[in-house]
Amino acid sequence: MLVGPLLSMIDSSIVNVAVPDIASELNAPLNQVQWVVSGYLLALGVGLAATLYLAKRFGTVRVYVISMLAFVIISALAQSPRPSSC
């Protein structure tokens, strides 16, 4: 549980450092990528606050297990192959 805040700080630092590379990879203007990154970090902050509330209301173990299950399921769905349009 103590590693979570450290990982979110490292994650936000990595995302901020990678902004120029993300912009060049996606051929997007730097200001658009900065807006996307700002939205991501805002969602991360809201998620941390919501997690605190949910942990106090339902218990830390239950919230942790449900969060991990949701993460695994969403990650699996995001990685599933999509049919080609050819």
KABELSUL-V232852 format. One record per residue. N is the residue number from 0. BURIAL is I if it has 24 or more other ideal C-beta (glycine too) atoms within 12 Angstrom, else O. Layout:
# KABELSUL-V232852
{{N	BURIAL} {N	BURIAL}}
This chain:
# KABELSUL-V232852
{{0	O} {1	O} {2	O} {3	O} {4	O} {5	O} {6	O} {7	O} {8	O} {9	O} {10	O} {11	I} {12	O} {13	O} {14	I} {15	O} {16	O} {17	O} {18	I} {19	O} {20	O} {21	O} {22	O} {23	O} {24	O} {25	O} {26	O} {27	O} {28	O} {29	O} {30	O} {31	O} {32	I} {33	O} {34	O} {35	O} {36	I} {37	O} {38	O} {39	O} {40	O} {41	O} {42	O} {43	I} {44	O} {45	O} {46	O} {47	O} {48	O} {49	O} {50	I} {51	O} {52	O} {53	O} {54	O} {55	O} {56	O} {57	O} {58	O} {59	O} {60	O} {61	O} {62	O} {63	O} {64	O} {65	O} {66	O} {67	O} {68	O} {69	O} {70	O} {71	O} {72	O} {73	O} {74	O} {75	O} {76	O} {77	O} {78	O} {79	O} {80	O} {81	O} {82	O} {83	O} {84	O} {85	O}}
